[in-house]
Amino acid sequence: MSIKISVVEKKVVETVNQYNIDEYYINESYGSIERFNQIINGETLKKNEKPLIDFLGEIRPNNILQMQPKDINNNFEIKYGY
């Protein structure tokens, strides 16, 4: 099974990195898909859990989309994950 995540970086141009992550890799890093979803939804990391940005930094995105930003409120946003 593969999990799809889209990460949006808002700068001069909005960059959307889309990742397809193998369930095994998520389970190795976070213990379960359920825990991974909790982290995506903003739950605080436990002591031994890797920050999501570091986790995604080790994985090459399968799509990188560049588009004009709609509104620049903050520099980093996780749009959705499932």
Secondary structure by P-SEA (a helix, b strand, c coil): cbbbbbbbbbccbbbbbbbbccaaaaaaccccaaaaaaaaaccccccccccaaaaaaaccccbbbbbbbccccccccccccc
